[in-house]
Amino acid sequence: MTTTAPAETAWPEGVIARYLTVGGATVDLTEESAYYIPTPPTQTRAQCSGCGDRETKEWGFNILAHENGRPQPDEFDEGGRYTTPRLRRWAQRHAEKCRAMPKPTT
């Protein structure tokens, strides 16, 4: 019995990690700006291309600050240092159980 690796395709622009689900879809991680104007990344996002489930976490920049009326995370999170690994774990757990298949391209 021979096994073959899945065909490699280029990742979409901005994807920093990709997880393959049980059903063959992908969960992509991106680091992006939470604002509509071009700024450095301020959040990490994970999204499943099969079922559409997603998780987004904003990076915290000030331990006790409230920014725009929203409390910041408990720890200083410069450059997604804590948030991105959390989203990687979420994406891995999701990929291990999601049975949604990728949507057809045609």
Salt bridges, closest charged atoms under 4 A:
ASP28 OD1 - ARG18 NE 2.61
GLU32 OE2 - ARG45 NE 2.98
ASP53 OD2 - HIS94 ND1 3.71
GLU55 OE2 - LYS57 NZ 3.27
GLU58 OE2 - ARG70 NH1 2.82
GLU75 OE2 - ARG86 NH2 3.14
